[in-house]
Amino acid sequence: MKDFPAHGSVAPPKRVLVADDDVDVCTLLELVLAPFGDVTTVHDAESALTVLAVEPAFDVIVSDFNLPGISGLEFVERVRRGSHCAAVPILMISGHGALNVGERARAAGVDAFLDKPFTLGQLRDAVKSLLLPRVRYA
């Protein structure tokens, strides 16, 4: 079910960047996240960094833990070091199975973490919560 803005206001569509090396997972995530707005998918961290350099106005990033080349953790760390998109909320997904993957992801700077397999409802809820306005304290 789509959330509608308050009467009289029109919220612009959100922009979601998905980085996952599995083409089928990207297709599924694109379909599930389309109700939030525009979804851009890439299959490695280098491509994601290139997209962010050219189009930095994303509202949320969804990244796999295991990406070819630069790992998902290194990707997150680079995003957090970049001044133009450092505050973009990041959801990391992983089917890695190691007990400390979520802890490592949070230490790298992710805002939310989902272990595979997850339900589509869990994915939608996680992205929805990351799209909510946040209060940032100095």
N, C-alpha and C positions, 0 to 999 in steps of 0.2 A: 504494500500500500504506500502510495506516495504521500509525503508530507507537504502540505500546502502552506504558503506564507500567510501571515495575518491579512485580514481583509484590507484591501486598498494598497497592499504592497506586492511587488513582484520581485522575488529573489532571482538573481541571475543563476544560470546553471553552474554547478560546481565542476571543477576540472580535476580528474584523477589520473595519476600516472601509475601504471602497473609495470613492474619489471620481474619477469619470470621466464626462465629458459624453456619451459614446457609450453609449446604452442597451444595444446589443448587446454591447459590451465588458464592461459591468457584469454582464450576464447570464452571460457566459462566465466572468468572474472569480468570480462568486458560485458557479457550479457547480464550478469547479476548486478553490476554496478552502474549500468546505463541509466537506471531511473534517477540517479543522483546528478547526472549531467554528462559531460563529454569525457570519455575514457580513451587514453592513449596507452598503447601497449608496446613494450620493447622486450627483447630477449636476453639482454646482458646489461651489466652495470655501466659499461662505457657508453652504450647507446643512451641509457637513462641520463647520464651526466651531460651528454651532448644535447639531449632534448631540454634539460633544465637550464643549460647555458643559453639556448636560443629562445625558449619559452618558459620563463621562470614562474609564471603565474598559475601554479597548481595549488589546489586546496588540500590535497592529501596525496601521499605516495604509498603504494602497496608494493613491497619488495619481498622476493623469496630470499631465504637465507643462503641457499646454494645457487650462486650464479657463476657462469663461466668467466674466466679471466679474473676480474676484481670480484672478491666475495661480496655477499650482501652486507656483511658487517663493515667492510672497508667502504662500500658505497655509502652506507649510512653515515659513517664518520666523515667522509668527504662532503656530503650534503650539509652536515652540521657545521663544518668548518667554512662553508661557502656563505658569504654574507647575504646574497640575494634570496636564498631559499632555506636558510638555516632554521627558520621557525615553522616550516611546513610540517604538519603532523605526519608521522610515518607509522604504518602498520607493517610488521614483518610476519611472514608466514614461513613455516618450516615443517618438513617431514623428516628432518634429520634424526630425531629420536634421542639425541643426547640430552641428559638431564639438565645441563647448564646452558643450553642454547638460548632459552628465554632470558636468563640472567645476563649472558654475554650481549644479547641484542639490546636489552635495556641499558646496559653500561655503554654501549656504542651510541645510544641516543634515540632508540625507537620509543614511540609513545604507547604502542600496543603490540601484542604478540599473539599469534594463533598457531597452535600445533596442528599439522595435518594428521589425520583427517579432521576437518571441521565442517560444521553444517553451513549451508548457505545463509541461514538465519543468523548464525554467529558472525559470519563475515559482514553481512549487512549491518548488524548492530554495532560491530566494531568501527566500521567506516562512518556510520551515522554519528556515533559518539565523537569521533575525531573531527567531524565537520561542524559540531556545535561551537558557538563562540566560546573562547577561552579568556579567562582573566590571567594575565601574566604579571607576576610580581617581580620587582627588581631585586 
